[in-house]
Amino acid sequence: MQSSSSNKHSKKRSTSSLSYRSAQNASYRQLDDERRKKRHSAEESQSGGHSGSRTKSAVPDNRYDTRNSRPPKRKKNRGCLGRILLPLILLILIIFALFFLFLRSAFNKVEKYELNMSDIVVNDKDDNMNNYQTIALFGVDNQDNKIKDVGSRTDTIIIVSINKSSKDVKLMSIYRDTYVSIDGEYDKINAAYAYGGPEQAINTINRNLDLNITDFATVNFKALADAVDILGGIELTIKSEKELENLNDYIGNMNKINGGDSPKFNEVGTYTFDGNQAVAYSRIRYMEGGDHERANHQRLVVEGIVKKVKQQPWKLKALADTVIPQCKTSLSTGDMTSLTMSLLRYSIVDSQAYPFESVDERYGGIYYGFPLTVYSNTVQAHEYLYGTKDYEPTEELGRISDKVEAVTDDLGY
């Protein structure tokens, strides 16, 4: 009895042991036989003279016939697309990595300056400043194109405010003749770098505007001219005959300092300026607007350079190789590389100049620019740079403001 039972079970197992594929094939063959019988019957009825369209059963039905099935074309296309995209992505990554390494190599050639942070005075009262990276840019006025730690007056001072989230950039020039406190002694702000190098220049800005700057970059005339030439020039406008006359004088001076033979301009208008012409444009001073217009020219040159870099990012390596060795900065190689790699995301959304309200006047036989007042101008600077509403300046800045206001009162303002 046991053997008979086991035989039955074995028969059941052998019947159910057909694979999924073999069971399906058996079903397909059965369906094909039925379909052929129906098609044969339909053909006989048509040959017998009966009219009418072919019956539905006579139409070949391939839904169940896997012999002529083909893989969907979409899958094939996906395979081709993948074979094309993968090497392209790898190539882009390799180029990106090589470019990154090239930049780091170039930035290693910059003259690094280690700030003595124990001597740097910063203000942390405005919490909004933590959401921004703030850098001081200095352009030194040296006829020999050398960047000295002391003894060089800053022809250009620009505060760069970078929103860490949006990457929006704002530029704020500081007029070189601005009357400020330099460690309690009052003088033009462009003298601070000459008296005590980058530390003194940064401290002067921080104390007179309640800022927290701890990084800077300094360039000379030649570096700026080289940058413009590598980019193929920048577009600038000569607006008046007096501006034209002064510009041509400075172009001659820049040809002597940097070398070269940049041509002078014959009439007012908009032109593509080469390196020496652009630097000369940024140095014009004796014209309507004086130091105010000069600071505006400097911002226009910076904006023009950034615009051309964004249009020609492939020139970043050449710029780094040529310009960086002529600069001095406290920024690390990593910081400079990060800033450069993010350059295409940056957008200069505005540029202004400090003081926003001021008066130009002689005092003690020397020409100065006096803020009206230091207090109110500082409040406006924080709103402009960091979006801070109703900023309350520090007590030290209040004392500086009182001192400058006493001088402007004596001058009748």
PyMOL commands that set and color helices and strands:
alter all, ss='L'
color gray80, all
select helices_A, chain A and resi 2-16+20-47+56-58+73-107+117-119+127-131+191-209+221-230+241-258+275-283+290-311+313-326+333-341+343-345+374-386+395-410
alter helices_A, ss='H'
color red, helices_A
select strands_A, chain A and resi 111-112+132-140+154-163+168-174+179-182+185-188+216-219+234-238+269-273+328-329+347-354+358-363+366-371
alter strands_A, ss='S'
color yellow, strands_A
deselect
rebuild
show_as cartoon
